[in-house]
Amino acid sequence: MPRKRRRSTEAEAAALASGIRLRIIRLTSFEAMTNQELAQRLGRDPATTLHHVRRLVDTGFLVPQQPRRGARGAKEIPYLSTGLSWELSYDEPSTGVGEAMLEAFLAELAEAEPAEVDASRLVFQLPPEEIEEFKARMGDLLDEFRRRPRDPAAERTAVYVSIYPSR
């Protein structure tokens, strides 16, 4: 979606070319989570999850929060998403970010109850300039809702939009 976004660095694009890292960013968008919590939520090994968390911290997608004591008294560091992934543009398909987005979407969709999913599909035939207008308007709409104040009591909702040629 063509919006004013900063072009990602090579390191940023490489960090986001992983479905699991995109899921970590989503999970930490509204609440800080520790590596252990992320590993449990994702059904992954904590050591593997820590590798992904460190990569996201190193590239600015996650920030560590104040350490806290866990249930057994061990020091735990929760991590929170910075929102940087929404501010970047990527050179597709060379970066692999698009494939990672689809991978993350399919994994998250598989966790949802079918009755909770509201899906739509549409095919239209427009000239290129109107396709660009559509992309810009969709991007503006997503940006508008992203900027709205967060309601901690509200349920989180995810959106995945994909625009592609219908052959």
C-alpha angles and dihedrals in degrees: 000000000000107000132140099279132151115249110251121244118241090256093050093049091047091050091053095046089091126085092209092054091049089052090051090053091050093047092052096044095099105016133031114245132190123234089254092052091049093048091050093046092048096041091238137131111269092231092055091045091050089055089056093044092052091050090052092048092048091053096044100253095113131033124201115240129208111306115249137189117260128217091278094044095258120139112258128188117210118206130211130197116248094208090238094130090068092052097057137081123211135207102241137231094011095064099051091224093123092054090048090051090053091047091051092046093051092048092049092044090052089058094054124088110248091238089057094057119091106191130178133184129192137174120196137168115227137150116261095260091055091048088055090049090052092050092048093049092048089050092049091050092050091047091050093054092043090056094053115109114269117249107208090201094054124095116254115247126195127205128197118188124185125179116192141151113276104219 
